[in-house]
Amino acid sequence: MKGYSTHIFCTPEVHELPQAYTSEIASLLDGVKSNHSFYGGGVIGEEIIGDKIDTFQSRYRKLSMNDCFELCQRIRNNRNDINKHPESFVVILTYKENDQKWFSATDGKNIYINVKDLELYSGNQTRYPIAFQILENIFQSICGIVYKENEIDERIHKKSKQCINDLCRQKSKIINKLKNAKICDSCKQVANSNDISDYELEIFNEIMESIKTPAIIKFSPPENESKPIKVDAKGNILINGILFDIEYQLKSIYILFLSHTVGSAFNDIGEYLTELAWIYQKVRNKGKDIVYVSKVNIDRIRNIIVRGRHNQFDPTFYRKVYKINNELRKQLDQSIVDSFLIKKDELGVYSIKLDDSKIDIDTKFKYQ
């Protein structure tokens, strides 16, 4: 590879030890002798974030891809050692989602990576898929494959070739890509046409293999360990490894159903009202321990779900069940979605038709 350098930074919310965190990722990529260097730059400050501080402080606002690349450019402008080498790469790691819902992207020299999404699928081993995403974006950049709004470059493989340039439409497949990816023959030709020699490609492969080898060990669970549906310690719902992304109220209702797979007609919501309020409060607080269930939240849940007397359902509850099922149909493959829907039987009992052995709810979300 040519003598490029890559500088890795993170936004303040990503890690409590940002310098060590970014340096560890840089060291992972720097494990192969080459003339390409990787550096951990630590956390970016308010002087870089600047007028985007409101976006970072908001739970709901998303960054545009241009925002992401602009932050990288501000880092360049603020660091003379980077700015005087325009061929260098600047990487920004952040929990802030982008409006395109991409894991990562590059404009040619600046690279954005959504660390939060990667954490959902890799737990505390995030440094491996992050390093892979950095490598992937560098490779795409030197091949002239860069981000374009609402457009996917034709050289990205929409059907998997187990190649570094595979498109992961289902984000859960990023770990499989990390473990299996190589540079396919057609992408080698693209690289050669962009003046990347076979020797440079070999160095690239060596760096990729240096990441993949420990990653395969880290991400190879024992036989029969995985379950089709999981609620993790932060209240994220993963179905066959795919993040089921719904808002707090709907998520709380769905977790309640997962907790009672035998189902219920819910004719007396009072039996479940406190539990649902407890789940809602836990979901809102990302799984943090709560001392008691707030009366405000119980009242809020009652207003959301029931009307008048506590034992009567508001039609809005049925609409929420409909919304949950509709989101499941949107987000899951149609070949599997039926198993995860909330259904009503001939006795009026609503339930998710899954055996308890197929559901893994973290202890933080098990109501006592």
C-alpha positions as CSV (number, residue, x, y, z in Angstrom):
1,M,0.0,0.0,0.0
2,K,1.1,3.5,-0.6
3,G,2.4,5.6,2.3
4,Y,-1.0,6.7,3.8
5,S,-1.7,7.5,7.4
6,T,-5.0,7.0,9.2
7,H,-6.0,9.0,12.2
8,I,-8.8,7.6,14.4
9,F,-11.0,9.8,16.7
10,C,-14.2,9.4,18.6
11,T,-17.0,11.6,19.9
12,P,-17.3,12.1,23.7
13,E,-20.1,9.6,24.3
14,V,-18.3,6.6,22.8
15,H,-15.8,5.6,25.5
16,E,-14.7,6.6,28.9
17,L,-11.0,6.1,27.9
18,P,-11.0,7.5,24.3
19,Q,-7.3,7.8,23.9
20,A,-6.7,4.1,24.9
21,Y,-9.8,3.0,22.9
22,T,-8.7,4.6,19.6
23,S,-5.1,3.6,20.1
24,E,-6.1,0.0,20.7
25,I,-8.0,0.0,17.4
26,A,-5.0,1.6,15.6
27,S,-2.6,-1.0,17.1
28,L,-4.9,-3.8,15.8
29,L,-4.7,-2.4,12.3
30,D,-1.0,-1.7,12.6
31,G,-0.1,-5.3,13.3
32,V,1.2,-5.9,9.8
33,K,4.5,-4.4,8.6
34,S,3.7,-1.9,5.9
35,N,4.1,1.8,5.0
36,H,0.6,2.5,6.1
37,S,0.4,3.9,9.6
38,F,-2.6,4.1,12.0
39,Y,-2.9,6.5,14.9
40,G,-5.3,6.8,17.8
41,G,-6.4,10.4,18.2
42,G,-8.6,10.2,21.2
43,V,-11.8,12.2,21.7
44,I,-12.8,15.3,19.8
45,G,-13.6,18.4,21.8
46,E,-16.4,21.0,21.6
47,E,-14.2,23.2,19.4
48,I,-14.7,20.5,16.7
49,I,-18.3,19.7,17.4
50,G,-19.2,23.4,17.5
51,D,-22.6,24.2,16.1
52,K,-23.5,20.5,16.0
53,I,-23.6,20.3,19.8
54,D,-27.4,20.3,19.9
55,T,-27.6,17.3,17.6
56,F,-25.2,15.4,19.8
57,Q,-27.1,16.3,23.0
58,S,-30.5,15.3,21.4
59,R,-31.7,11.7,21.7
60,Y,-33.7,12.0,18.4
61,R,-31.6,14.2,16.0
62,K,-29.5,12.4,13.5
63,L,-26.4,13.5,11.6
64,S,-26.5,13.9,7.9
65,M,-23.6,12.2,6.1
66,N,-22.3,15.7,5.2
67,D,-22.3,16.5,8.9
68,C,-20.2,13.4,9.5
69,F,-17.6,14.3,6.9
70,E,-17.6,18.0,7.9
71,L,-16.6,16.9,11.5
72,C,-13.7,15.0,10.0
73,Q,-12.7,18.0,7.9
74,R,-12.8,20.2,11.1
75,I,-10.3,17.7,12.7
76,R,-8.0,18.2,9.7
77,N,-8.2,21.9,9.9
78,N,-7.5,21.8,13.7
79,R,-4.4,19.5,13.4
80,N,-1.5,20.8,11.4
81,D,0.2,17.3,11.5
82,I,-2.8,15.9,9.6
83,N,-3.7,19.0,7.5
84,K,-0.2,19.1,5.8
85,H,-0.8,15.6,4.5
86,P,-4.1,15.8,2.5
87,E,-3.7,12.2,1.4
88,S,-4.2,11.0,5.0
89,F,-7.5,9.5,6.2
90,V,-9.5,10.8,9.2
91,V,-11.9,8.4,10.9
92,I,-14.7,9.5,13.3
93,L,-16.3,6.9,15.6
94,T,-19.6,7.9,17.1
95,Y,-22.9,6.7,18.7
96,K,-24.8,9.2,16.6
97,E,-26.9,7.6,13.9
98,N,-26.8,9.1,10.4
99,D,-29.9,9.8,8.4
100,Q,-29.1,7.1,5.9
101,K,-28.8,4.4,8.7
102,W,-25.4,3.3,7.3
103,F,-22.8,1.5,9.5
104,S,-20.1,3.5,7.8
105,A,-19.2,5.6,4.7
106,T,-16.4,7.5,3.2
107,D,-16.2,10.6,0.9
108,G,-12.7,9.6,-0.2
109,K,-10.6,10.7,2.7
110,N,-13.0,11.1,5.6
111,I,-14.6,8.1,7.2
112,Y,-17.7,7.9,9.5
113,I,-18.4,4.7,11.6
114,N,-21.5,4.2,13.7
115,V,-20.0,2.4,16.8
116,K,-23.4,2.0,18.6
117,D,-24.8,-0.3,15.9
118,L,-21.6,-2.4,15.9
119,E,-21.8,-2.8,19.7
120,L,-25.3,-4.3,19.4
121,Y,-23.8,-7.2,17.3
122,S,-20.4,-7.6,18.8
123,G,-20.7,-6.8,22.5
124,N,-17.4,-5.9,24.1
125,Q,-15.4,-7.1,21.1
126,T,-16.3,-4.0,19.1
127,R,-12.7,-3.2,18.1
128,Y,-12.6,-6.0,15.6
129,P,-15.6,-4.9,13.4
130,I,-14.5,-1.2,13.8
131,A,-11.1,-2.0,12.5
132,F,-12.6,-4.0,9.7
133,Q,-14.9,-1.1,8.8
134,I,-12.0,1.3,8.7
135,L,-10.1,-1.1,6.4
136,E,-13.2,-1.6,4.2
137,N,-13.6,2.2,3.8
138,I,-10.0,2.8,3.0
139,F,-10.1,0.1,0.3
140,Q,-13.3,1.5,-1.2
141,S,-11.8,5.0,-1.1
142,I,-8.6,4.0,-3.0
143,C,-10.9,2.2,-5.5
144,G,-12.9,5.4,-6.0
145,I,-16.0,4.0,-4.3
146,V,-17.4,6.9,-2.2
147,Y,-20.6,7.9,-0.6
148,K,-23.3,9.4,-2.8
149,E,-26.7,10.4,-1.5
150,N,-29.4,7.9,-2.1
151,E,-27.2,5.9,-4.4
152,I,-25.2,2.6,-3.9
153,D,-22.2,2.3,-6.2
154,E,-22.6,-0.5,-8.8
155,R,-19.3,-2.0,-7.6
156,I,-20.7,-2.8,-4.2
157,H,-22.0,-6.4,-4.2
158,K,-25.7,-6.4,-3.4
159,K,-25.6,-10.2,-3.5
160,S,-22.8,-11.6,-1.2
161,K,-19.5,-12.8,-2.7
162,Q,-17.9,-13.0,0.8
163,C,-16.0,-9.9,-0.3
164,I,-15.0,-6.8,1.6
165,N,-17.3,-4.9,-0.8
166,D,-20.4,-6.9,0.1
167,L,-23.4,-4.8,1.0
168,C,-24.8,-5.8,4.5
169,R,-28.5,-4.9,4.2
170,Q,-29.1,-6.8,7.4
171,K,-26.8,-5.3,9.9
172,S,-26.5,-8.5,11.9
173,K,-24.5,-10.0,9.0
174,I,-21.6,-7.7,9.7
175,I,-19.9,-10.3,11.9
176,N,-20.2,-13.0,9.2
177,K,-18.7,-10.5,6.8
178,L,-15.8,-9.8,9.1
179,K,-15.1,-13.6,9.6
180,N,-15.4,-14.5,5.9
181,A,-14.5,-11.5,3.7
182,K,-11.7,-11.4,1.2
183,I,-11.1,-9.3,-1.9
184,C,-12.8,-11.0,-4.8
185,D,-11.4,-11.1,-8.3
186,S,-13.7,-8.4,-9.7
187,C,-12.6,-6.0,-6.9
188,K,-9.0,-6.9,-7.5
189,Q,-9.5,-5.7,-11.1
190,V,-11.2,-2.5,-9.8
191,A,-8.2,-1.9,-7.5
192,N,-5.7,-2.6,-10.3
193,S,-7.5,-0.1,-12.6
194,N,-7.0,2.5,-9.8
195,D,-3.2,1.9,-9.8
196,I,-3.2,-0.5,-6.8
197,S,-0.6,-3.2,-7.4
198,D,-1.0,-6.9,-6.6
199,Y,1.7,-6.4,-4.0
200,E,-0.3,-3.6,-2.3
201,L,-3.4,-5.8,-2.4
202,E,-1.4,-8.6,-0.7
203,I,-0.5,-6.2,2.1
204,F,-4.1,-5.2,2.4
205,N,-5.1,-8.9,2.6
206,E,-2.5,-9.5,5.4
207,I,-4.0,-6.6,7.4
208,M,-7.5,-8.0,6.9
209,E,-6.4,-11.5,8.0
210,S,-4.6,-10.1,11.1
211,I,-8.1,-8.7,12.1
212,K,-10.1,-11.8,11.1
213,T,-8.0,-14.5,12.8
214,P,-8.7,-13.3,16.4
215,A,-12.2,-12.2,15.5
216,I,-13.1,-15.7,14.3
217,I,-12.1,-17.0,17.8
218,K,-13.9,-14.2,19.6
219,F,-17.2,-14.5,17.6
220,S,-17.5,-18.3,17.4
221,P,-20.0,-19.2,20.1
222,P,-20.4,-22.8,21.5
223,E,-22.9,-25.1,19.8
224,N,-26.6,-24.3,20.4
225,E,-25.8,-21.1,22.4
226,S,-27.8,-18.6,20.3
227,K,-31.5,-18.1,20.6
228,P,-33.9,-16.7,18.0
229,I,-34.9,-13.7,20.2
230,K,-32.9,-11.8,22.8
231,V,-33.5,-8.8,25.0
232,D,-30.2,-7.5,26.2
233,A,-29.2,-5.6,29.3
234,K,-30.0,-2.3,27.7
235,G,-33.5,-3.4,26.5
236,N,-32.5,-3.9,22.8
237,I,-34.5,-6.6,21.1
238,L,-32.6,-8.8,18.7
239,I,-34.4,-11.3,16.5
240,N,-32.1,-13.8,14.8
241,G,-29.4,-11.3,15.4
242,I,-31.3,-8.4,13.8
243,L,-32.0,-5.3,15.8
244,F,-35.8,-4.8,16.1
245,D,-35.9,-1.0,16.2
246,I,-39.2,0.4,17.7
247,E,-40.0,3.2,20.0
248,Y,-40.2,2.9,23.8
249,Q,-43.9,2.3,24.3
250,L,-44.1,-0.4,21.6
251,K,-40.9,-2.0,22.8
252,S,-42.2,-2.2,26.4
253,I,-45.4,-3.9,25.2
254,Y,-43.5,-6.4,23.1
255,I,-41.1,-7.3,26.0
256,L,-44.2,-7.8,28.2
257,F,-45.5,-10.3,25.7
258,L,-42.1,-12.0,25.5
259,S,-42.2,-12.4,29.3
260,H,-45.6,-14.1,29.1
261,T,-45.5,-16.4,26.2
262,V,-48.5,-18.5,27.4
263,G,-50.4,-15.4,26.5
264,S,-53.3,-13.6,28.1
265,A,-56.7,-12.2,27.1
266,F,-55.6,-9.2,29.2
267,N,-59.1,-8.7,30.3
268,D,-57.7,-7.4,33.6
269,I,-54.8,-5.2,32.7
270,G,-54.4,-4.3,36.3
271,E,-52.5,-7.6,36.8
272,Y,-49.9,-6.4,34.4
273,L,-50.0,-2.7,34.6
274,T,-47.2,-2.3,37.2
275,E,-45.0,-4.8,35.3
276,L,-45.5,-2.9,32.1
277,A,-44.7,0.4,33.8
278,W,-41.6,-1.2,35.2
279,I,-40.5,-2.4,31.8
280,Y,-41.2,1.0,30.3
281,Q,-39.2,2.7,32.9
282,K,-36.3,0.3,32.4
283,V,-36.4,0.7,28.6
284,R,-36.4,4.5,28.9
285,N,-33.3,4.3,31.2
286,K,-31.4,1.8,29.0
287,G,-31.7,-1.0,31.6
288,K,-30.4,1.0,34.6
289,D,-31.6,-0.3,38.0
290,I,-34.6,1.4,39.4
291,V,-35.6,1.5,43.1
292,Y,-39.3,1.7,42.5
293,V,-41.9,2.0,39.8
294,S,-42.8,5.7,39.4
295,K,-46.5,6.4,39.9
296,V,-46.2,8.9,37.0
297,N,-45.1,6.0,34.7
298,I,-47.9,3.8,36.0
299,D,-50.4,6.6,35.2
300,R,-48.8,7.1,31.8
301,I,-49.0,3.4,31.0
302,R,-52.7,3.4,32.1
303,N,-53.4,6.4,29.8
304,I,-51.5,4.8,26.9
305,I,-53.3,1.4,27.2
306,V,-56.6,1.6,29.0
307,R,-59.6,3.9,29.3
308,G,-62.0,4.6,32.2
309,R,-61.9,1.8,34.7
310,H,-58.5,0.0,34.9
311,N,-59.9,-3.2,33.5
312,Q,-61.0,-1.9,30.1
313,F,-58.8,-1.7,27.1
314,D,-58.7,1.4,24.9
315,P,-58.8,0.6,21.2
316,T,-55.4,2.4,21.0
317,F,-53.9,-0.7,22.6
318,Y,-54.9,-2.8,19.7
319,R,-53.6,-0.2,17.3
320,K,-50.2,-0.5,19.2
321,V,-50.2,-4.3,18.7
322,Y,-51.0,-3.7,15.0
323,K,-48.0,-1.2,14.9
324,I,-45.7,-3.8,16.5
325,N,-46.7,-6.5,14.0
326,N,-46.4,-4.0,11.1
327,E,-42.9,-3.1,12.2
328,L,-42.0,-6.8,12.5
329,R,-43.1,-7.3,8.9
330,K,-41.1,-4.3,7.7
331,Q,-37.9,-5.2,9.5
332,L,-37.7,-9.0,9.3
333,D,-37.5,-11.4,6.4
334,Q,-41.0,-12.6,5.4
335,S,-39.9,-16.2,5.7
336,I,-39.5,-15.9,9.5
337,V,-41.6,-13.1,10.6
338,D,-44.8,-15.1,11.4
339,S,-43.2,-16.7,14.4
340,F,-42.6,-13.4,16.1
341,L,-46.0,-11.7,15.6
342,I,-48.5,-11.0,18.4
343,K,-51.6,-13.1,17.5
344,K,-55.1,-13.4,18.9
345,D,-56.6,-16.9,19.1
346,E,-60.2,-18.0,19.1
347,L,-60.5,-17.5,22.9
348,G,-59.3,-13.9,22.6
349,V,-55.9,-14.6,24.0
350,Y,-53.0,-12.5,22.7
351,S,-49.6,-14.1,22.6
352,I,-46.3,-14.7,20.7
353,K,-46.2,-18.3,19.7
354,L,-42.7,-19.0,20.8
355,D,-41.4,-21.6,23.2
356,D,-39.7,-20.1,26.3
357,S,-36.5,-22.0,25.3
358,K,-36.3,-19.7,22.2
359,I,-36.3,-16.5,24.2
360,D,-33.4,-15.0,26.1
361,I,-34.3,-12.1,28.3
362,D,-31.5,-10.5,30.3
363,T,-32.1,-10.6,34.0
364,K,-32.2,-6.8,34.1
365,F,-35.5,-7.1,32.2
366,K,-37.1,-9.9,34.2
367,Y,-39.8,-8.5,36.5
368,Q,-39.6,-9.8,40.0
